[in-house]
Amino acid sequence: MASTAEVKVPANVPCCVCGGTESGLVFEKGYPLYGYPGPFALRRCAGCGLLFNSPRLTEEGTARLYGANYYFFRRRPSEEFRRIQEMWERTIALVGEMVPRREVLEIGSAKGFLLAVMQGAGWKVQGVELSPFAAGFARERLRVPTFTGRVENFVEEGGGSHPLVLAIDVVEHVLDPPLFVGSLARLVEPGGLLLIDTPNGAAANIELLGEAWKGFNPFHVYLFSVENLSRLLAEHGFVVEASFSYGNAPACPGEAAASAPRARQLARAALETAGVIEPLRRGRDAALEALDRAQLERLVRESTAAVRRSRAYSASEDARLPLAEGCRGDNIVVVARKL
């Protein structure tokens, strides 16, 4: 766990999207469950509405939050494969026919579950993943080619150009969005597509739930809207061709109080201190390792068969819910073409 005395630094002055220097505090809260040192402060740019964490941990301090215990990496394979069909509907079912060949690069590919399914469906795949733990799982357990490191490192190593680049649940984590998007621009071939899927900094449920909104956590340092993300993309040679939100159900009255996220965090932090959580983690990890290659390959085959029956997200019930209009749902998808 990081020290509560760990150094924090001001961030996003001037704003990485609009260049503005004025912002207002949205909330300040603690995340003891994740070992985040001291309060986490989220601000909103007065010029473009970008939400950002400042002051924030240094690059080294931020890196210490991640690892094998990062919540995203600890999901069971069965849980991940259940998510694949929804991800496919928002991505491949939407743009698969818009690219000249079945070749994809995924940035932040985690354990490689989506790419394993795409590979099973006949795509040539390549992942880029910062976590050695997750990248190793992708290579060794799922046979998904995965580069370990940052997207900037991948570019430096000759990452090539690709007709389709995916960045799903990634841009909200990066400490330098212009550098990140600039690197993506070097990886998308002329006329190729970039698809970004990220929590929506303009979600209507932020107003209803405040700090209890599910998109807020200490790993999310920038939260974009369609508008300010499109502006940043345009500065790097992209034109947005499509955008939509998902998670379009308005929060119910009292949902914030019922969820009590801070109470759960404090309770879990107490269990961590008491030594209760770690044995559960070891049990889950043992169950994960017990899945042999044949079992994982079966899960990939089953998920591949399921996604072949998928329809594009626009045909889903969620796409017709109230917050879809104006892209006010909890998450956004932005599809941009490189000029």
Residue, then its C-alpha position, 0 to 999 in steps of 0.5 A: m500500500a502506498s504511503t499517505a505521504e506520497v508526493k502529488v503534483p498539479a495536473n492539466v494546467p493548461c488544459c490538454v484539450c482547450g488550453g484553459t487554466e480555470s477549473g472547479l473542484v467537483f469532489e474530494k474523497g478517499y479510496p482506502l480499498y485501493g490503497y490510494p494515499g490521501p484524498f482523491a480530488l476531481r476537477r472540471c475544466a471551465g473551458c471544455g468540461l474535461l474532468f481530471n484528477s489534480p493534484r495527482l500522484t506522480e507517474e511512479g505513484t500511479a503505477r504502484l496502484y496497478g498490478a496483479n491486484y488491480y480489480f480489472f485483472r482479477r475477474r474470472p475468465s467466465e466473467e470476462f467472456r460474458r462481457i465479450q459479446e457486449m464489447w463486440e456489439r459496441t465495436i466489431a459489429l459496428v465497424g467490422e465491415m468498415v475496414p479493408r481487412r480483418e486486422v486489429l490492434e488493441i491498446g490496453s488489451a489486458k488479459g487478451f480475452l477480446l482479442a482471443v475471440m477475434q482471433g478465433a473469428g479469423w482476425k489477425v490480432q495484436g495487443v499492447e498491454l502495460s501490465p506484465f501480469a496481464a500481458g503474460f496471461a494473454r501470451e501464455r494462456l490465450r496465445v494472443p500476441t501481446f507487447t508489454g509496455r506503453v503504446e509509446n514504447f510500441v510505436e518506438e519498437g516499430g508498431g506499424s500501421h493498422p486498419l483498426v485500432l481499439a482503445i477500450d477503457v484506456v484513455e481515462h487512465v493515461l496521464d498524458p492524453p495528447l501524447f497517447v492520442g498522438s501515438l494512436a495516430r501513428l498506429v492507425e493507417p491513413g483512412g483507418l479507424l480508431l475506436i475509443d470506449t470510455p466512461n462519459g464525463a458528461a453522463a447525466n447520472i453524474e448529476l444524479l449520483g455525484e461521487a457515487w457514480k460508478g465511473f469515479n475511481p482512483f484509476h480514472v484520471y481523465l473523463f472525456s465527453v464526446e465533444n472534448l474527446s472529438r476536439l482532442l482527436a481532431e488535433h491529431g488528424f482524426v475526424v469523428e464519424a460516429s459516436f453514441s453512449y451506452g448505459n443509458a438508464p437514468a439512475c433511480p432516486g435514492e440509488a446513491a444512498a443505497s449503493a453506499p460505495r464509501a461504506r463498502q470501501l471502508a468495510r473492505a479496507a478493514l477486512e484487508t487490514a484484518g487479513v481476510i481478503e488475501p486468502l480469498r484472492r489466493g483462492r481465486d487465483a488458484a481457481l484461475e490457474a487451475l483452468d487448463r488450456a483446453q478449458l480456456e480454448r473451450l471458453v474462447r470457442e463458445s464466446t466466438a460462436a456467440v459473437r457471430r450471432s451478435r447485432a450492432y449495439s444500435a439494435s439493442e434496447d439500451a440504445r433506445l433508453p432516455l439518455a441515449e439522446g445527446c450521448r448522456g449515458d454512463n459510457i461513450v463510444v467514439v469512432a474516428r477516421k484518420l485523414 
